[in-house]
Amino acid sequence: MHIADLEQKIKSFLAERLFIEFGEDVDEHSDLFQLGLIDSQAYMELIRFVESESKSKLTDEQILSNVFVSVSGIASLICDTLNRDRSADQS
């Protein structure tokens, strides 16, 4: 899965489920918590969505990391995790 594809899926999910509008004020690098766009319940929905899309279980460390606050951070984390999993499977 390419990072741009994953970013688009996350943005679509956030737009559909949480009515977040991406544009000038909010982009893939925006901290969704600092902007007040996401709360703890929405965060859990987002985690379930990301786990479903990536077909992998996130660790507590990943969930609590500071990178899991923006679309780009989430997509990067998932791509890194998937690449690491693939490398481990090929070993």
Sequence and secondary structure as in RCSB ss.txt:
>XXXX:A:sequence
MHIADLEQKIKSFLAERLFIEFGEDVDEHSDLFQLGLIDSQAYMELIRFVESESKSKLTDEQILSNVFVSVSGIA
SLICDTLNRDRSADQS
>XXXX:A:secstr
  HHHHHHHHHHHHHHHH    SSS  TTS TTTTT   HHHHHHHHHHHHHHHTS   HHHHHSGGGGSHHHHH
HHHHHHHHHHHHHHH 
